Amino acid sequence: MIITTSRLLRDLAANSLHPPDHSRLAAPIVAAILLTLPVQGRSQFQSLSTSVLNTDPRAFLACLKNQKQPVSAELRAAAVASFEASLPDGGEITDLSQAERRKLAALSRVLLIHQRDSVYEIRVLALPQAAVGFYARAVLWISRPALDLLNTEQLQGVVAHEIGHDYLWEETRAAQQGKDYPRLREIELFCDAVGMMTLKSAGLSASHMLASVERLADFNQPRFGTPLNAESYPSLAQRRTWARQVIRWAAGKY
Ligand SMILES: [Zn+2]
């Protein structure tokens, strides 16, 4: 997992906004070293976000796409089979309305940016919470409350965030297994940046990414309280601050 993250950071450093300035270039390199150490706390969050902000925003998505590990047909089939086997009877909803189908069809606009439109299986689940998730780099699942609650652009926003997890899949899994909450929060913020840049690249407003997170939280919080995995996520305040930084960076103002 460390190798992939370091490689990603090296690629981001290679696309630095400030290549002639060695002191600036040093930041992503130091960050890559930091990520190889079992450092707990904010330094990891700062290292990955610093790397994002030091990258030329015009090169960011291309840089990520160069990192992409292909999902083989076998891996995909195995992931889908294991996902289906884990569902209870009636867990998947297939009798979708026209409006719901239209929203799902509109996801191709963001998936196409990453050549993922024909890779992910999209499934709608009968869950009480409004939630969207990504399974084994092959299945994007959307609960029906999320499908109905979010408008088309917000659904595109949350799916654009999930695509970020495809690039850091091994890191996400390792951090989950190791209960490395600082790293999980760092990964979430990185995926927020991927989501926002994906929306921008698709000709949509980057603001839909965070709007979707806020809308899901507004639905879930009063009904289900604080989620058990809350420690894995940055606070909404941190995500808003980071989103403002990403928007400034993407506009060339950082
Ligand atoms: Zn996430």
Boltz pocket constraint, residues with backbone or C-beta under 6 A from the ligand:
constraints:
  - pocket:
      binder: B
      contacts: [[A, 161], [A, 162], [A, 165], [A, 187], [A, 188], [A, 191]]
      max_distance: 6.0
